[in-house]
Amino acid sequence: MRWIDAALLIVDLQNDFLHPSGAYARGGQTNADLSALPGRLAPLAHATRAAGGLIVSTHFTLVPGRGGEPLISPHLKSLRPFLRKGDFEPGAWGHALVDELAPADFQIEKIAYSAFYMTRLEWVLRKSGIARLIVSGIVSNGGVASTVRDAHVRDFEITVLEDGCAAFDRATHATAISALKPVARVATVAAMLAEIDR
């Protein structure tokens, strides 16, 4: 299998979500399944690079508004009242891809669940000759699911990494992955590593 037309898409594995000093840890929103993802995905990221594929990371972004206060939707503010000025700010440490997976070939800022909504992701993928996406990241029922469905309607060939994604609880994760089976292939990190090795 050729890998020059493939990209490992890493959805929102950012310091502010995952690092002990990040915004979500400060707000008490930590989760062992989410925290385990960078270490699990690192060998696949390395193998993808070595095989000629691309690494594309998406970055949830809180755009600074007047006085630097972030523009936060009412829905998100009610869910995550701890978010504050500087969190997920473009160019800031918290906004960056976690060190274990860096660097990405392309970094895509996003303001909603789907990495295709009002972003340059599709343009970057088309210009780079990418036809296949291997999708990983967080959360399975949010950014991952929305991005996968939007990739499907754009005719990308999609593989979702069942153990390369996570949600805030395992039941939600399992339901989300199962619901993606009509629009994407579901595989494990080990299976993808084996395909690259072949």
Secondary structure, 3 states (H helix, E strand, C coil): CCCCCEEEEEECCEHHHHCCCCHHHHCCCCCHHHHCHHHHHHHHHHHHHHCCCEEEEEEECCCECHHHCECCCHHHHHHCCCCCCCCCCCCCHHHCECCCCCCCCEEEEECCCCCCCCCCHHHHHHHCCCCEEEEEEECHHHHHHHHHHHHHHCCCEEEEEEEEEECCCHHHHHHHHHHCCCCCEEECHHHHHHHHHC
